Amino acid sequence: MERAGGAGAAAALGQRLAEGGQGHVLRFWPELSAEACRELAAELRGMDVAEINRFFRRARGDGGGAAAAAGLDARMQPVPRDVLGSASRDRELLPRWESRGLAEIAGSRVAALLLAGGQGTRLGVPYPKGMCDVGLPSRKTLFHLQAQRLRRLQQLAEEQHGTPCNIPWYIMTSGRTMESTREFFVKHHYFGLKKENVIFFQQGMLPALGFDGKILLEEKGKIAMAPDGNGGLYRALGAHGIVEDMERRGVQSVHVYCVDNILVKVADPRFIGFCLEKGADCGAKVVEKTNPTEPVGVVCRVDGVYQVVEYSEISLATAQKRGPDGRLLFNAGNIANHYFTTAFLKDVVNTYEPQLQHHVAEKKIPHVDITTGQLIQPEKPNGIKMEKFVFDIFQFSKKFVVYEVLREDEFSPLKNADSQNGKDNPTTARHALMSLHHCWVLNAGGHFVDENGTRIPAIPRVTNGRSDATPADVNDNLKDANDLPIQCEISPLISYGGEGLEKYVKGREFCAPLIIDEDGIHELVKNGV
């Protein structure tokens, strides 16, 4: 092992690996080039083998989790109404919550934290998800849309309170996405945000393990590594001094969300205001489950403690239970969209993170056979990847709240390529955004006409299979009677959530496609002429 920086250091590395039962990773050392040896040695020096073995024992031992899960249904309780805020059921409170949230933003006390570690592999692209263009008329990417929403929010807060403000944007990448994400932001001049307010940091990586706990090799001189899950956030916050940076900036509230939701309301002032009004240290934004078997985890209490229970852990009988109002009893669908106080995050980093247990995902992991040196592409799961989830810390909250929003307003994830099952793909994401913007135009008093100049009739928008519109609010909840959404896109710099559009559209008729951006109104035909 002399090629890796001295016989003594190399021997010590080999001994440490052997003592941890992982000496096999050096099996092909004599065959490697000097550069490959250096890279492998550097990777292994940064790896705490004893800790990885401990993670494996705890994760596989399960701590009684499997036995506990067997009786889970009986121990589950739905979210009580007193901790629940609802965008549809608490409409009279929304202005107050929004005002409180905007005041906090105006004081530069709010940050957004983006979980952006995911590659676009399932989308069929070789770059990070945030760089995906779903085919909007503007060709804006997810990163671009989110950056512009932050800029508009800063503008709204400044207009209302008369003081300049900043919303720091913390972006957690993985080892695979850090370099390309940084380069993308530099290339696009941070989408108009101040460079010093966009802070990149990297989540940790863990080796993939065989069912026997042995580290797997991706190549003869390369460990098979995987990100440690979005719950790796908390360890990364500590490792990179992020909480200290938040404190230095005066940040007191943090909105944490996933990159792949095209409708995400970044640093949503209503959500933040609701959490502040409730005195919460931790909050989850949810959407109502569309049906009992929808594959989404639900926020609920188990033995009185808040957590997310995965859909696969709930029996069909429990999933189908309904309350007196006809809604599913366990209907709070988790969308990885959370509020935390900076103080709570500090406690998590300093006290609770080491108590979190890894979740085990059994996977088909390509690896080098230690005996033959051949690369094996397994046909069935042959190993595990260990990860933590961002919601694992709900259990430590002293004041937990839940904020329910309408799916069609705020949630359309991008997970699959268009060629796949027709769900959660670029087409559904694009349609969701255009449908929402179309509703904004109608609610602001605009109308769409067909090629003959005839107005397209508007109908109440249907939510979860039933109309949520009542005579009192029908005008707030309109959709044109078309199966496919009308092509309509409004720049986030013009409107964050549908506000301020009357001056552009009230009393006017438009032919699609319609784009409203900083340069004005663009449509195929002006007012039917």
ROBA-62466 format. One record per residue (C-alpha): residue in three letters; x, y, z. Coordinates in steps of 0.25 Angstrom, whole numbers, plus 2048, in hexadecimal, padded with zeros to 3 digits. Layout:
REM residues N
ALAXYZ;...
//
This chain:
REM residues 529
MET800800800;GLU80C8097FF;ARG8068117F3;ALA7FC8177FC;GLY805820804;GLY80F81780C;ALA810809811;GLY80C80D81F;ALA80081481C;ALA7FB80A812;ALA7FE7FE81C;ALA7F6806826;LEU7EA80881D;GLY7EA7F9819;GLN7EB7F5828;ARG7DF7FE82B;LEU7D77F8820;ALA7DA7EA824;GLU7D77EC833;GLY7C97F182E;GLY7C77E5825;GLN7C87ED819;GLY7D67E9814;HIS7D07E3807;VAL7CF7F1801;LEU7DE7F17FE;ARG7DD7E37F7;PHE7E17E97EA;TRP7EB7F47EF;PRO7F77ED7E7;GLU7EF7EF7DA;LEU7EC7FE7DC;SER7F48097D5;ALA7FB8137DF;GLU7F081D7DD;ALA7E58137E0;CYS7EC80F7EC;ARG7ED81D7F1;GLU7DE8207EE;LEU7DA8137F6;ALA7E3816801;ALA7DE824803;GLU7CF81F802;LEU7D281480D;ARG7D981E816;GLY7CD826817;MET7C481A81A;ASP7C2816829;VAL7C1807827;ALA7BD805836;GLU7B280F835;ILE7AD808828;ASN7AD7FB82E;ARG7A580083A;PHE79B807830;PHE7997F982A;ARG7977F1837;ARG78D7FC83C;ALA7857FC82E;ARG7857ED82C;GLY7827EB83B;ASP7767F4838;GLY7747F7847;GLY7677F0848;GLY7627F883C;ALA75C7ED834;ALA7557E7840;ALA7507F5844;ALA74B7F7836;ALA7427EB836;GLY7397F2840;LEU73B7FF83A;ASP72C801836;ALA727800844;ARG73180B849;MET72E81583E;GLN726822840;PRO72382C836;VAL72783A837;PRO71E842841;ARG71784E83B;ASP71D857846;VAL72B85683F;LEU726856831;GLY726863828;SER71F86181B;ALA72086A80F;SER71186680B;ARG70B865818;ASP71187181F;ARG71087B814;GLU70C88681D;LEU719885824;LEU722884818;PRO724894817;ARG729894825;TRP733889824;GLU73888F817;SER73A89C81D;ARG741896829;GLY74A88E81F;LEU74D89A817;ALA7518A2823;GLU75B897827;ILE761897819;ALA7628A6819;GLY76A8A5825;SER77489B81E;ARG770891828;VAL76C88681E;ALA77587D816;ALA77287280C;LEU77986580C;LEU77885C7FF;LEU77B84D7FF;ALA78284C7F2;GLY78A83F7F3;GLY7828377E8;GLN7878347DB;GLY77D8337CF;THR7808257CC;ARG7718217CD;LEU76E82C7C4;GLY7788277BA;VAL7828337BB;PRO7908337C0;TYR78F8407C8;PRO7898447D5;LYS77A8457D6;GLY77A8547D8;MET7808567CA;CYS77484F7C4;ASP76C8577B9;VAL75E8517B9;GLY75A8587AC;LEU7548657B1;PRO7528707A6;SER75D8777AE;ARG76686B7AE;LYS76986F7BD;THR76F8647C6;LEU76B8607D4;PHE7768687DA;HIS7738747D1;LEU7648747D6;GLN7688727E4;ALA77287E7E4;GLN7688877DD;ARG75E8847E8;LEU7688887F3;ARG76A8957EB;ARG75C8987EA;LEU7598957F9;GLN76589E7FD;GLN75E8A97F4;LEU7508A77FB;ALA7568A8809;GLU75E8B4805;GLU7528BB7FF;GLN7498B880B;HIS7538BC816;GLY75C8C680F;THR76A8BF812;PRO7738B780A;CYS7748A980E;ASN77B89B80A;ILE77688D80A;PRO78388580B;TRP782878802;TYR78986C808;ILE78B8617FD;MET78F853802;THR79584B7F7;SER79B83D7F6;GLY7A983A7F2;ARG7A38367E4;THR79C8447E2;MET7A584E7E9;GLU7AE8527DE;SER7A38527D3;THR79985A7DC;ARG7A48657DF;GLU7A88667D1;PHE7998687CD;PHE7978737D7;VAL7A387A7D2;LYS7A08797C4;HIS79287F7C6;HIS79888A7D0;TYR7908847DB;PHE7838877D4;GLY7848957D9;LEU7868927E8;LYS7928977EF;LYS79D88D7EF;GLU7A088F7FE;ASN79288A801;VAL79387D7FA;ILE79A873802;PHE79E8657FD;PHE7A185A806;GLN7A384B804;GLN79B83F80B;GLY7A3833810;MET7A5826808;LEU7A581880E;PRO7AA80B807;ALA7A0801802;LEU7A17F4809;GLY79F7E5806;PHE7947DE80F;ASP7A07D9817;GLY7A57E881A;LYS7B17E7811;ILE7B47F4809;LEU7B17F27FA;LEU7BB7F77EF;GLU7B57FE7E3;GLU7C27FC7DC;LYS7CF7F57E0;GLY7D48027E6;LYS7C78097E9;ILE7BD8087F5;ALA7AE8077F1;MET7A98137F8;ALA79B8197FA;PRO796826800;ASP79182480F;GLY78382980C;ASN77C83680D;GLY77D83481C;GLY78C83581A;LEU78984481B;TYR78A84582A;ARG79883F82A;ALA79C84881E;LEU797854826;GLY7A1851831;ALA7AC84D828;HIS7AC85A820;GLY7A886482B;ILE79B868824;VAL79386A831;GLU79E874835;ASP79D87B828;MET78E87C82A;GLU790882838;ARG79A88C833;ARG790891828;GLY785892833;VAL77C88682C;GLN772881836;SER76987982D;VAL76D86F822;HIS764869816;VAL76A85C812;TYR765856805;CYS76884C7FA;VAL76D8517EC;ASP7648487E4;ASN75684F7E6;ILE7548597DB;LEU7498607E3;VAL7508627F0;LYS74E86F7F7;VAL75C8727FC;ALA75C87980A;ASP74D879809;PRO749885812;ARG73B87F815;PHE74287281A;ILE74D87A822;GLY742883828;PHE73987782C;CYS745870833;LEU74987D83A;GLU73B88083F;LYS73A872845;GLY74887384B;ALA74D867844;ASP75B862844;CYS758858839;GLY74D85882E;ALA74984F822;LYS742854816;VAL739849810;VAL72F846805;GLU72283E807;LYS72482F802;THR71C82D7F5;ASN71881F7F8;PRO71C814803;THR72680D7FB;GLU72E8197F6;PRO73D8167F8;VAL740822801;GLY744822810;VAL73A82881A;VAL73D831825;CYS73682C832;ARG739829841;VAL73E81B845;ASP73D819854;GLY73B828855;VAL74882C84E;TYR747832840;GLN74E82B834;VAL74C827826;VAL747819824;GLU74A814816;TYR73E80F80D;SER74480180D;GLU74380081C;ILE73480381D;SER72A7F881B;LEU71F7FA811;ALA7147FA81B;THR71B805823;ALA71E80D816;GLN70F80C812;LYS70A81281F;ARG70281F81E;GLY6FE829828;PRO6F082F82A;ASP6F283981F;GLY6F582E815;ARG703831813;LEU70E827815;LEU712826824;PHE721825821;ASN72182F816;ALA72D838819;GLY73683480D;ASN74483880F;ILE74B840804;ALA75984380A;ASN75685180D;HIS75985681B;TYR75B861825;PHE765862830;THR76A86C839;THR77986E839;ALA77986B848;PHE77385E846;LEU77D85A83B;LYS78885E844;ASP78285484E;VAL78184A844;VAL78F84B83F;ASN79584C84D;THR78D842854;TYR78383984C;GLU78A83683F;PRO79382B845;GLN78682484A;LEU78082383C;GLN780815837;HIS783812828;HIS77880C81F;VAL77C800817;ALA778800808;GLU77B7F2801;LYS7817F57F3;LYS7877EE7E7;ILE7957F47E8;PRO79F7F17DD;HIS7AC7ED7E3;VAL7B97E67E1;ASP7BA7D87E5;ILE7C57D77EF;THR7CA7C97EB;THR7C97CB7DB;GLY7CB7DA7D9;GLN7BF7D97D0;LEU7B47E47D0;ILE7A77DE7D4;GLN7997E47D0;PRO7907DE7DA;GLU7827DA7D6;LYS77C7DA7E4;PRO7807E37F0;ASN78E7DF7F5;GLY7917EA7FF;ILE78C7F6807;LYS78D805807;MET78B80C814;GLU78581A815;LYS77E82381E;PHE77182B81B;VAL76F83A81D;PHE762837825;ASP76982E82F;ILE76B83A839;PHE75C83C83A;GLN75C834847;PHE76583E84E;SER75C84A84C;LYS756851858;LYS74B858850;PHE748851842;VAL73E856838;VAL73885282B;TYR73485B81F;GLU72B855815;VAL72B85B807;LEU7248587FA;ARG72C84E7F1;GLU7298567E4;ASP72E8637EA;GLU73B85D7F0;PHE73F84F7ED;SER7438497E0;PRO7508417E1;LEU75A83D7D6;LYS75E82F7D8;ASN75D8277CB;ALA7608297BC;ASP75582B7B2;SER75681D7AD;GLN7538177BA;ASN7468157C1;GLY73F8227BE;LYS7408277CC;ASP74A8327D2;ASN7518357C5;PRO7558417BD;THR7478427B6;THR73F8417C3;ALA74884B7CA;ARG7478557BE;HIS7378537BE;ALA7368557CD;LEU73E8637CC;MET7368677BF;SER7298637C6;LEU72C86B7D2;HIS7308777CA;HIS7238767C2;CYS71B8767CF;TRP7238837D3;VAL71F88A7C7;LEU7108867C8;ASN71088A7D7;ALA7168987D3;GLY70B89A7CA;GLY7118967BC;HIS70B88D7B2;PHE70F8837A7;VAL70988279A;ASP70A87778F;GLU70F87A781;ASN70187F77D;GLY701889788;THR6F7882790;ARG6F98827A0;ILE6FD8747A5;PRO6F38727B1;ALA6F98717BF;ILE6F48667C9;PRO6F78647D7;ARG70485D7D9;VAL70384F7DF;THR70C84B7EB;ASN70E83C7EE;GLY7028377E6;ARG6F88417EC;SER6F58507EA;ASP6FB8597F5;ALA6F48657EF;THR6E886A7F7;PRO6DF8767F2;ALA6E887F7FB;ASP6F587B7F5;VAL6F28777E7;ASN6FA8837E1;ASP70687F7E9;ASN7078717E3;LEU7058717D4;LYS70A8697C9;ASP7068697BA;ALA6FF85D7B5;ASN70A8577AE;ASP71184A7B0;LEU71F84E7AC;PRO72385B7B3;ILE7248687AB;GLN73286C7A8;CYS7348777B2;GLU74187B7BA;ILE7438867C4;SER75188A7C8;PRO7538897D7;LEU7598977D6;ILE74B89C7D3;SER7438937DD;TYR74788A7E8;GLY7398847EB;GLY72F88B7E2;GLU7308997E8;GLY7318A67E0;LEU72C8A07D2;GLU7208A97D1;LYS7278B47CA;TYR72C8AB7BF;VAL71F8A27BD;LYS7138A87C3;GLY7078A97B9;ARG7108A57AD;GLU70F8997A4;PHE71B8907A0;CYS71F885796;ALA72887B79B;PRO73487979C;LEU7358857A6;ILE7428897AD;ILE7438947B7;ASP7518987BB;GLU7598A47BE;ASP7598A87AF;GLY74A8A97AF;ILE73E8A07A9;HIS74189779E;GLU73688F797;LEU734889789;VAL729892786;LYS72589F78D;ASN7178A0792;GLY712898786;VAL7168A177C;
//
